[in-house]
Amino acid sequence: MKYALFIAEKKPNLLHEETREWLNFLGYIAQKVEPCEGVSRLSEAAYVCHLNSGLHALSQLVSLAKQFGFVSRTLFFDQEIPWVTSS
């Protein structure tokens, strides 16, 4: 596997405390993960990690999601993900 797609799931209809936890979670990601080589942010809590250089970042993403109590999903790919984008 060469790439991993990580997605943390935001709960629908967050209460005030849960919203604060979500924002704290995103803040930790911005500080600890986003500056890492081999990591690309796709959206609020979705990242692609190139596993040759981003394995540590992926493990941090999974660990932070667990620490803050958010469900996360990781999908692995053998090749770079061929995105189809539109505007």
ZAVO-169480 format. One record per residue (C-alpha): residue in one letter; x, y, z. Coordinates in pm, whole numbers, plus 50000, padded with zeros to 5 digits. Layout:
% residues N
aXYZ
...
% end
This chain:
% residues 87
m500005000050000
k501325034049903
y498535058149996
a495915061050268
l492735081450270
f491805091550627
i488395105850714
a487235115951061
e483475117051095
k481815147351244
k478725137851439
p475515153751312
n473875180151534
l476795185451770
l476065199552112
h478105229552236
e480675207952418
e480975184152121
t481505213751886
r484345225852109
e485895190852104
w485615189451724
l487345223151691
n490065212351936
f490555180551733
l490915200751411
g493355224151585
y495575195351696
i495555181651342
a496535215551201
q499475217951442
k500755182251440
v499775166851107
e499245192850834
p502885204550829
c504085168650773
e505595158650442
g503465134550239
v500145146650379
s497475165050177
r494335179450330
l491225173450119
s488595188950343
e487895196950707
a488905162650838
a489915142750530
y493545136550440
v495565116650191
c498865103350326
h501665090450107
l502835061550323
n506505064450224
s506695097450413
g503325101550585
l502935069850791
h503685088151114
a501095114651022
l498495087750953
s499115072051291
q498725106351452
l495425112051271
v494065078751390
s495335084251743
l493885119451768
a490495108151639
k490425080651899
q491635104052174
f488875129352099
g486215102352055
f485515106151684
v484985077251447
s487535075751168
r487925055050855
t491055047150660
l491145033550309
f494425021450155
f495445023849789
d498295008249590
q498445037949354
e497935075149376
i494215082549391
p492945093649048
w490655122549146
v487955135548916
t487195171349009
s484595195948891
s483805231848970
% end
